[in-house]
Amino acid sequence: MCRKFGWLILLLPVVLFLHFRVMSTFFKPKSGTLSSKSASTLSSNLASVPQPTGLQRYSTLPPSVRSTPTDGVIRFFQWRVSLDPTSYFDYDRLGTAYVQKARETGDITYYQLAEQALEKSLLLESTHPEATSATAHLADVYFAEHRFSDAIRWARKALSFKTGDVSEYAIIGDCMMNLGDYEGARVAYANLIPAISRPYMGPGLTYLRESRLAGLDFAEGRALESIGRMENAIAAARSVGMRAENIAWTEYMLGFEYFRVGQIANAEKSYLASLKDYPAYHRPLAGLAELRASQGHFDESIRLYQQAISVIPMPVYIAELGDVYAKIGRTEDAKKAYDLVEYIARLSTLSQPVFNRELALFYADHDLKLAEAVTLAHNELAARKDIYTWDALAFALYKKGRDQEATAADVNALRLGTPDPLLLFHAGMIAHARGDDRRARQYLQRALALNPHFHIFYADQAGQILDSIGPRPTELSRRDRPGEAADKHQ
C-alpha cells in the first residue's frame, strides 16, 4: 500500500507532539476553562456568534465531523473574544481549540486558524509569564507546519519564562527527530521529569516522556522497548483522563507499530480499542483498512478506507484506496483515486510543504513524474533530515535510475537499524538494481521476516526478487535478523 511507514514516525512527531499541549486545560487549571458537557450545550446555543476581530471563522465540515465538544469550545471562545477583544487568555484558548480540531479531523487548515488566534494573544501579552501558554502553543503549530527551526525558537522562548513547566522539551526533541539529530532529541527528552514546583504535571510528563522515547526506541531498532513505552503512555493518558481522541490516537499508534513488526492480532486489537475510545476516528479506520487489505479482505478494506476518507480526505488514505482498487482490477477507480491524491496534496500553500515527502513517495510508487519526485524529496530534505526523508529521496532516485546516488542516500536512511519493512524493501531494491544481490537478499529477507504482508504490492515483489536471485539460506545469520542494525554500505 502507498502508506509509508515513516508517515507518522518520528514517531510520534508529526502529530503526537500535541497530546500534552492540547490537554493543558487538565494540567494547568485556569479560570474560564470549559467542560465537555458545557461545551456541548454551548454548541447549540452559540450557533451564531460575532466574528472575532481579525480572525476568519473556522472551516465548514460535514455534520458528522463537526458534532464534537471541540466545536462548542471553538464557538464559546469565539464569543468570548468578540465580547472582549483584549483578552489574551481567550485568544490562547481559541487557538488551542483549533489545534484540537485539527487533531480530530486531520484538516491542517485549522493550524492556520490556530496561528492567527495565538499571534493575536501574543500581540496582547508577550513579555510576562502569562504569555507562556500562547508561546508554547505557537511552537506546536509551527511544528505541525514543519517549521522546525521556528518551533524550537518559540519552545525555548516559552522555557525562558521559567514557570516550572518543562513540557516544551518534548517539542524541541520532536523537532530534533525531524531534523535527523537523534542524540539531540534524546537529550531534550531527558528533561521531561516533573518539576518540584509542578507536581501535578507528573502523569502528563510521564506520557510525554514515554511516547517520545517510544519513537526514538523504534527508530533505533528497539521495537519491543518501543511497544512497551507506548503501553506505558496509554496507561498514563488514561490515569489523568485525557480526551477520548488523545487516548484513541495513542492506541492507534500502538497498533501502527504492531503492524510493522507483523503482530497482526495485536494491531487489530489496538485499532479496535482506538475506535472504541473515539468512534469513527479516521486514523484507526485507515489502519484497519490497511490490515484488512493485507489479509486479502478487499471489500472490507475499501469500505473502511471510504469511511476514513468521508471524515477527512487525506492523500495517503486515497492513495491506499487506489492501490486496493488496482489490486482487484478496478483500474478506472484506481486512476480516479490517484488523480485526487495529487490534487489534494497541492490544494493549499500550507499543504504543499506538509505533503512533499508523501507526494514524492506517491510518484515513486506509481512511476509518475519521477523527476518531480526527486525534486520534492530534495526540497523536503532541506527542511527535514530524518531517516524517512532520506529513504524517500533514495527510493525516488532509484526509480529515476540514479542507482549510485540512491545508494548514497540510503546509507542515511538505514543508519539507525530501524526495523521497518518498507525501509528494508527500498534498500533491497536499490541493492538489486546495482547488482549487489547479497545485500538485496539480506534486506528483502529482513522485510518479509518482520511482516510477510507489509505492503499490498511490495511484499509479493520482494518474494519474486528473492526467487530470481537464487536459493534463500535456510537460516538467517545474526546480522540478517529483524531489528539488527542495517549494514553500512562500503
VENVENKA-V788916 format. One record per pair of residues at least 12 apart in sequence whose ideal C-beta (glycine too) atoms are under 6 Angstrom apart, sorted by the first residue. I is the first residue (numbers start at 1). GAP is how many residues later the second one is. Records with the same first field share a line. If there is no record, write none. Layout:
# VENVENKA-V788916
I = GAP, GAP
This chain:
# VENVENKA-V788916
1 = 289, 319, 322, 454, 455
2 = 317, 318, 321, 360, 363
3 = 313, 317
4 = 357
5 = 255, 415, 417
6 = 382
7 = 309
9 = 206
10 = 167, 168, 205, 376
11 = 204, 207
12 = 199, 203
13 = 161, 164, 165
16 = 195
17 = 126, 154, 157
18 = 81, 85, 122
19 = 227
20 = 147, 184, 188
21 = 119
22 = 77, 78
23 = 219
27 = 174, 177
34 = 39, 42
36 = 33
39 = 30, 33, 34
40 = 29, 32
42 = 30, 34
43 = 28, 29
46 = 29, 33
49 = 26, 29, 30
50 = 32
52 = 26, 29, 30
53 = 32
55 = 61
58 = 16, 55
59 = 50
65 = 40, 246
70 = 27, 30, 31
73 = 24
74 = 23
77 = 13, 16, 17
88 = 33, 36, 37
91 = 26, 29, 30
92 = 29, 41, 42
94 = 23
95 = 19, 22, 23, 42
96 = 41
98 = 12, 15, 16
99 = 15
104 = 141
105 = 207
106 = 176, 206, 208
107 = 205
108 = 242, 246
111 = 30, 33, 34
114 = 27
115 = 26
118 = 16, 19, 20
121 = 13
122 = 12
129 = 32, 34
132 = 26, 29, 31
135 = 19, 22, 23
136 = 22, 32
138 = 16
139 = 12, 15, 16, 32
143 = 28
146 = 207, 208, 237
148 = 27, 30, 31
151 = 20, 24
152 = 20, 23
155 = 13, 16, 17
164 = 31, 33, 34
166 = 25, 29
169 = 19, 22, 23
170 = 38, 42
172 = 16
173 = 12, 15, 16, 39
176 = 12
178 = 206, 208
179 = 206
180 = 205, 206
189 = 23, 24
192 = 13, 16, 17
203 = 33, 36, 37
206 = 30
207 = 26, 29, 30
210 = 19, 22, 23
211 = 22
213 = 16
214 = 12, 15, 16
219 = 197, 199
220 = 196
221 = 196, 198, 262
223 = 38, 196, 260
227 = 30
230 = 24
233 = 17
234 = 16
237 = 13
244 = 33, 34
245 = 33
247 = 30
248 = 26, 29, 30, 33
251 = 19, 22, 23
252 = 22, 31, 32
254 = 16
255 = 12, 15, 16, 32
260 = 160
261 = 189
262 = 188, 189
267 = 24
268 = 23
271 = 13, 16, 17
282 = 26, 29, 30
285 = 19, 22, 23
286 = 22, 31
288 = 16
289 = 12, 15, 16
293 = 31, 163
294 = 159
298 = 26, 30
301 = 23
302 = 22
305 = 12, 16
313 = 31
315 = 26, 29, 30, 40
316 = 42
318 = 19, 22, 23
319 = 22, 43
321 = 16
322 = 12, 15, 16
323 = 133
327 = 129
341 = 21
345 = 14
356 = 20, 23, 24
357 = 23, 32, 35
359 = 17
360 = 13, 16, 17, 32, 36
361 = 31
364 = 31, 32, 35
370 = 29, 30
373 = 23
374 = 22, 23, 26
377 = 15, 16, 19
381 = 12
387 = 26
390 = 19, 22, 23
391 = 22, 32, 35
393 = 16
394 = 12, 15, 16, 19
395 = 31
398 = 32
403 = 30, 31
406 = 24
407 = 23, 82
410 = 17, 20
411 = 78
414 = 13, 72
417 = 68, 69
419 = 31, 63, 64
421 = 26, 29, 30, 33
424 = 19, 22, 23
425 = 22, 33, 37
427 = 16
428 = 12, 15, 16
432 = 33
437 = 32
442 = 38
444 = 18, 21, 22
445 = 35
446 = 36
447 = 15
448 = 14
449 = 33
450 = 32
